[in-house]
Amino acid sequence: MNKELINKYKAEFDHWLAGGKLLCKLTTSTTAKYEQWLDPEDRDNELAIFNDVGYGAIYIINDEYSDYRKALAEGAELLQCYQGRRSTGEREPFNGTFNSNFTYTIKPDEPKLKVGDWVVGYDSSIYQHNGTVTSESMIKELWKPQPGEYCKFYDVDDVIFTVAPYGFCDYSSEIQLEYFSSNFDYCEPYLEPLPTHLQE
């Protein structure tokens, strides 16, 4: 076995020697199969990765955090959130050690955020971005209306707005309500209780 490989992935090989499992990926392989994460001990893979680093082999521990380990190895960033009694719900950069007292999230690509944008938080809440660092750390993604989701539609000079489900088709009256999303200046989430006549 290649000593350079062992030194580079000592923690991973210590885990393996203790009876744990590993996953491996060849970063310079031209074969599609080997561009996937594979079990290096599976003979069907026919990988000589324990003996050579010439193919840019990278190893991760195969455990309950393997999806996050894959993301880290592929260059993504992780966020962690403490789940103890004094948790604030705020996510912070991954500290390098997995711990059952934390939950983890793969940090999405940085959205092009503006103050006032409607966003979705990691707790699934929908709110307007206020431009603060704390607000940005809580944002999972920009809000996008989903088919059937009730939204409010209005034009820039309107003093009233229309409430309708996004992308919904009312076949009884043959009205395509996606008209609203293309014929109004703004589409925003409707977060208030629905009017009585719209409630099921």
PEWO-V159011 format. One record per pair of residues at least 12 apart in sequence whose ideal C-beta (glycine too) atoms are under 10 Angstrom apart, sorted by the first residue. I is the first residue (numbers start at 1). GAP is how many residues later the second one is. Records with the same first field share a line. If there is no record, write none. Layout:
I->GAP, GAP
This chain:
1->12, 49, 50, 51
2->47, 48, 49, 50, 51, 52, 55
4->48, 49
5->44, 45, 46, 47, 48, 52, 54
6->44
8->45, 49, 50, 51
9->13, 15, 44, 48, 49, 50, 51, 52
11->48, 50
12->12, 46, 47, 48, 49, 50, 57
13->37, 46, 48
14->47
15->44, 45, 46, 47, 48
16->24, 25, 34, 43, 45, 46
20->41, 42, 43
21->18, 19, 20, 40, 41, 42, 45
22->15, 16, 17, 18, 19, 27, 28, 37, 38, 39, 40, 41, 44
23->13, 14, 15, 16, 17, 35, 36, 37, 38, 39, 40, 43, 46, 47, 50
24->12, 13, 14, 15, 16, 17, 18, 21, 23, 25, 26, 31, 33, 34, 35, 36, 38, 49
25->12, 13, 15, 24, 30, 31, 32, 33, 34, 35, 45, 48, 49
26->12, 19, 21, 23, 26, 28, 29, 30, 31, 32
27->28, 29, 30, 31, 46, 47
28->25, 26, 27, 28, 29
29->18, 20, 26, 27, 28
30->25
31->24
33->12, 13, 14
34->12, 13, 15, 21, 23
37->21, 22, 23, 25, 29, 30, 32, 33, 36, 37
39->23
40->17, 19, 22
58->12, 15, 16
59->14
60->12, 13, 14
61->37
63->35
64->34, 36
65->13, 33, 34, 35, 39
67->37, 39
68->12, 26, 30, 36, 37, 38
69->29
70->36
71->23, 33, 34, 35, 36
72->22, 24, 34
74->32
76->18, 30, 31, 32, 33
77->16, 17, 28, 29, 30, 31, 32, 33
78->13, 15, 16, 17, 18, 20, 24, 26, 27, 28, 29
79->12, 13, 14, 15, 23, 24, 25, 26, 27, 28, 29, 43, 58, 59, 61
80->12, 13, 14, 15, 16, 17, 18, 19, 21, 22, 23, 24, 25
81->20, 21, 22, 23, 24, 41, 42, 56, 57
82->17, 19, 20, 21
83->16, 17, 18, 19, 20
84->17, 18
87->14, 15, 16
88->46, 50
89->32, 33, 34, 36, 49
90->32, 44, 47, 48
91->12, 13, 14, 16, 30, 31, 46, 47, 48, 49
92->45
93->14, 44
94->12, 13
103->19
105->17, 35
107->33
108->31, 32, 33, 34
109->32
110->26, 29
111->18, 25, 28, 29, 30, 31
112->30
113->16, 18, 22, 23, 26, 29
114->15, 17, 28
115->13, 14, 15, 16, 17, 20
116->12, 13, 14, 15
117->12, 13, 14, 22, 25, 26
118->24, 25, 26, 27, 33, 69, 70, 71, 73
119->16, 17, 19, 20, 21, 22, 23, 24
120->18, 19, 20, 21, 22, 23, 24, 69
121->14, 16, 17, 18, 19, 20, 22
122->15, 16, 17, 18, 19
123->15, 17
124->16
125->13, 15, 66
126->17, 23, 62, 63, 64, 65
127->12, 16, 62, 64
128->15, 60, 61
129->13, 14
143->44, 45, 46
144->22, 43, 45
145->20, 21, 22, 35, 36, 42, 43, 44, 45
146->19, 20, 21, 43
147->18, 19, 20, 21, 22, 31
148->17, 18, 19, 20
149->16, 17, 18, 19, 38, 40, 41
150->13, 14, 15, 16, 18, 39, 40, 41, 42, 44, 45, 48
151->12, 13, 14, 15, 16, 26, 29, 30, 33, 35, 36, 37, 38, 39
152->12, 28, 32, 34, 35, 36, 37, 38, 39, 40
153->13, 24, 26, 27, 28, 29, 30, 31, 32, 33, 34, 35, 37
154->26, 30, 31, 32, 33, 34
155->28, 29, 30, 31
156->28, 29, 30
157->28
158->26, 27, 28
161->19, 23, 25, 26, 27, 29
162->15, 18, 22, 28
163->17, 27, 29, 31, 32, 35
164->13, 14, 15, 16, 17, 20, 23, 26, 34
165->12, 13, 15, 25, 33
166->12, 14, 15, 21, 23, 24
167->13, 14
168->12
